[in-house]
């Protein structure tokens, strides 16, 4: 099975899920009811009216209800779902504030909605389904433990035959190894008194 997740479809509430997807597993409904609005993307079989350009020609679509007042206000004023990709070029670090976006898209955007700094700064967790069972496509802001408390054990997916099932599985999509600093001590001192997290790796 090869699923590609391009633009996500954003909806105002889980009640609109059936307008976007079909053959929705019971466990997808459980996750939506418990974790939406929130950083969870569900990959489901799309309704026929969802354009192929949104799904890269695949028969599945990524759907989520965002948990941000500005985005929810925007969606509440629309009588259609909103297809939107990440606000960064493919392979670049995802922005965590509106001021980062024009650095990527100089003169390409007429309007940028500023909702303030991201509260999490991590991409959504992506869950698909195979035979009605939940499949982990991408780790994200919602932990595996949180999801498994609702629907039971997840199956971890990897790219098969060299073909990623989701762009988030590509090594460069979110640039996780982009170099940020040589001196962690100085960086920590710079943000003294603030809560910070360090993601470390070694060759």
Protein Blocks (a to p, Z undefined) as FASTA:
>chain_A
ZZddfbdcddfbfklmmmmpghiafklmmmmmmmpgcjddcdddddfklcfklnnopabd
cdddddbfklmmmmmmpcbdcddddfbdehiacdfbfklmmmmmgokafbdcdebjafkl
pacdddddeehiacdfbgcfbdfklmmmmnopadddddeehiafbfklpmklnopmbcfb
fblmlmmmmmgoiacddddddZZ
